[in-house]
Amino acid sequence: MRYFAVRLGLGLGVLLLAGAPAFADTAAGLAAFKNKDYQKAFKEWKAAADAGQAEAQFDLGVLYAQGLGVRRDLTEAAYWYRTSAEQGNAEAEFALGQMYSRGWGVPRDAADAIRWLQMANSVESEGPPTDWANVEGYGMPQDQEQAAYWYRRAADKSHPEAEFNLARLYASGKGVKKDEEQAARWASASAAQGYAPAMANLGMRYASGNGVEQSGKRAYFWLTLAFLHGEKSGEKMRSTEAAKLQPAEVTDQDRAAQNWKPRVATANRKQ
């Protein structure tokens, strides 16, 4: 099931519209929303939401959160986000996680915040994975320290995307003190669970010795794993590293990559 995403602003700014509606009622609601006829959008989405359409339930939550076409009510917004999230809508799961993280419409609860933010990126959720770093700033203040805090909370529970995003913050020095060794450590933790972008990043680190001891074999191994998992960003470097190795070494690393299995995540792992 496809849904169109209305990025929530929760009263703090911009709504971002993307994609295509899946049902007639949501289409009518979207058309009204684009025309700034919020009362009509509410009417259309409310009918679809009452009929059980997860996309419309999320959109209705946005209207309540923003106070568009209806009195602003964060408790009601949280209700509709939850109703949609319980059907596996990734945008609603992310929105509900944000609500719990800030205590908007629900009691502030770090555990529930992390749980819903993790679910937003699970394979069972409908819609594309939510990139927390990209969403930060759409209708919300740019707060890299807060982003680092929530990434760290989720990373401590072995959430691979959060581990990799935390690695990126350490690499850039945004929200945390710049630390390439910490960046490499979190990228390694993410890669070990099979997260392909982290595999490519770790391979590049081994190639250059950035945050880790330089190793052509390890670079080629992780870049090969990333390639096998569909990540193409390190393909050129993979070829470069292969040329530096003996044919037998390339064969050994290829075999190791083919036989590699991701580790099982363990919560509350300390780095």
DACORRA-V190043 format. One record per pair of residues at least 4 apart in sequence whose ideal C-beta (glycine too) atoms are under 8 Angstrom apart, sorted by the first residue. I is the first residue (numbers start at 1). J is the second residue. If there is no record, write none. Layout:
i: [I/I]
j: [J/J]
This chain:
i: [1/1/1/1/2/2/2/2/3/3/3/3/3/3/3/3/3/3/3/4/4/4/4/4/4/4/4/4/5/5/5/5/5/5/6/6/6/6/6/6/6/6/7/7/7/7/7/7/7/7/7/8/8/8/8/8/8/8/8/8/9/9/9/9/9/9/9/9/9/10/10/10/10/10/10/10/10/10/11/11/11/11/12/12/12/13/13/13/14/14/15/15/15/16/16/17/17/17/21/21/21/21/21/22/22/22/23/23/23/23/23/24/25/25/25/25/25/25/25/25/26/26/26/26/26/26/26/26/27/28/28/28/29/29/29/29/29/29/29/29/29/30/30/31/32/32/32/32/32/33/33/33/33/37/37/38/38/38/38/38/39/39/39/40/40/41/41/41/41/41/42/42/42/42/42/42/43/44/44/45/45/45/45/45/46/46/46/47/47/48/48/48/49/49/49/49/49/49/49/51/52/52/53/54/54/54/54/54/54/54/54/55/55/55/56/57/57/57/57/57/57/57/57/58/58/58/58/58/58/58/58/59/60/60/61/61/61/61/61/61/61/61/61/61/62/62/62/62/63/63/63/63/64/64/64/64/64/64/64/65/65/65/65/65/65/66/67/67/67/73/73/74/74/74/74/75/75/75/76/76/77/77/77/77/78/78/78/78/78/78/79/79/80/80/81/81/81/81/81/82/82/82/83/83/84/84/84/85/85/85/85/85/85/85/87/87/88/88/88/88/89/89/89/89/90/90/90/90/90/90/90/90/90/90/91/91/91/91/92/93/93/93/93/93/93/93/94/94/94/94/94/94/94/95/96/96/97/97/97/97/97/97/97/97/97/98/98/98/98/98/99/99/99/99/100/100/100/100/100/100/100/101/101/101/101/101/102/103/103/106/108/109/110/110/111/112/113/113/113/114/114/114/114/114/114/115/116/117/117/117/117/117/118/118/118/118/118/119/119/120/120/120/121/121/121/121/121/125/129/130/131/132/132/132/132/132/132/132/133/133/133/134/135/136/136/136/136/136/137/137/143/143/144/144/144/144/145/145/145/146/146/147/147/147/147/147/148/148/148/148/148/148/149/149/150/150/151/151/151/151/151/151/152/152/152/153/154/154/155/155/155/155/155/155/156/156/156/156/157/157/158/158/158/158/158/158/158/159/159/160/160/160/160/160/160/160/160/161/161/161/162/163/163/163/163/163/163/163/163/164/164/164/164/164/164/164/164/165/166/166/167/167/167/167/167/167/167/167/167/167/168/168/169/169/169/169/170/170/170/170/170/170/170/171/171/171/171/172/173/173/176/179/180/180/180/181/181/181/182/182/182/183/183/184/184/184/184/184/184/185/185/185/186/186/187/187/187/187/187/187/188/188/188/188/189/189/189/190/190/191/191/191/191/191/191/191/192/192/193/193/193/194/194/194/195/196/196/196/196/196/196/197/197/197/197/198/199/199/199/199/199/199/199/200/200/200/200/200/200/200/201/202/202/202/203/203/203/203/203/203/203/203/203/203/203/203/203/203/204/204/204/204/204/204/205/205/205/205/205/206/206/206/206/206/206/206/207/207/207/207/207/207/207/208/209/209/212/214/215/216/216/216/216/217/217/217/217/218/219/219/219/220/220/220/220/220/220/220/221/221/221/221/222/223/223/223/223/223/223/224/224/224/224/224/225/225/225/226/226/226/226/227/227/227/227/227/228/228/234/235/236/237/238/239/240/241/242/245/245/245/246/247/248/249/250/251/252/253/254/255/256]
j: [22/54/55/126/19/20/22/127/19/21/22/26/54/55/58/89/91/126/127/17/18/19/20/21/22/26/30/55/16/17/18/19/91/127/15/16/17/33/58/59/62/91/14/15/16/17/18/91/135/138/139/15/61/62/65/66/91/95/98/139/13/14/15/62/65/66/138/139/140/65/66/74/77/98/99/104/139/140/65/66/67/72/139/140/141/138/139/140/138/139/62/66/139/138/139/30/33/34/26/27/29/30/55/26/53/55/27/48/53/55/56/28/29/44/45/47/48/51/53/56/30/44/45/48/53/55/56/59/31/32/40/44/33/40/41/42/44/45/48/56/59/34/41/35/37/38/40/41/44/37/38/41/59/41/69/42/63/68/69/70/43/69/70/44/69/45/59/63/68/69/46/60/63/68/69/70/47/48/56/49/56/59/60/63/50/56/60/51/56/53/55/56/53/56/57/59/60/80/83/56/57/87/57/58/83/84/87/88/89/92/126/59/84/89/60/61/80/81/83/84/87/89/92/62/80/81/84/89/91/92/95/63/64/80/65/76/77/78/79/80/81/84/92/95/66/68/77/95/67/68/69/70/70/72/73/74/76/77/80/72/74/77/95/104/105/72/71/72/73/77/105/78/99/104/105/79/105/106/80/105/81/99/104/105/82/96/99/104/105/106/83/105/84/92/85/92/95/96/99/86/92/96/87/92/89/91/92/89/92/93/95/96/116/119/92/126/93/124/125/126/93/125/126/127/94/119/120/121/125/126/127/128/129/130/95/120/127/130/96/97/116/117/119/120/125/130/98/116/117/120/130/132/135/99/100/116/101/112/113/114/115/116/117/119/120/102/104/113/117/140/103/104/105/106/106/108/109/110/112/113/116/108/110/113/117/150/108/107/108/112/113/113/114/153/115/116/117/150/153/118/150/153/154/157/159/119/120/121/132/150/154/162/122/154/157/159/162/124/125/125/129/130/125/129/130/159/161/129/161/135/135/136/147/150/151/161/162/165/147/165/168/138/140/140/142/143/144/147/141/142/147/175/148/169/174/175/149/175/176/150/175/151/165/169/174/175/152/166/169/174/175/176/153/175/154/162/155/162/163/165/166/169/156/162/166/157/159/162/159/162/163/166/186/189/267/268/269/270/267/268/163/189/193/265/266/267/269/163/265/164/189/190/193/194/195/198/265/165/190/195/166/167/186/187/189/190/193/195/198/168/186/187/190/195/197/198/201/169/170/186/171/182/183/184/185/186/187/190/198/201/172/183/173/174/175/176/176/178/179/180/182/183/186/178/180/183/211/178/177/178/182/183/184/210/211/185/211/212/186/211/271/187/211/188/202/205/210/211/212/189/211/271/190/271/191/198/201/202/205/211/192/198/202/212/193/269/271/195/198/195/198/199/201/202/222/225/262/263/262/263/265/199/229/262/199/200/225/226/229/230/231/201/226/231/233/202/203/222/223/225/226/229/231/204/222/223/226/231/233/234/205/206/212/222/207/218/219/220/221/222/223/224/225/226/234/237/238/241/208/210/219/223/234/237/209/210/211/212/219/212/214/215/216/218/219/222/214/216/219/223/237/240/241/214/213/214/218/219/219/220/241/244/245/221/245/249/253/222/223/237/241/224/238/241/242/245/250/253/225/253/256/257/226/227/234/235/237/238/241/228/238/253/254/257/229/257/260/231/233/234/238/231/232/234/235/238/257/258/238/239/240/241/242/243/244/245/250/249/250/253/250/251/252/253/254/255/256/257/258/259/260]
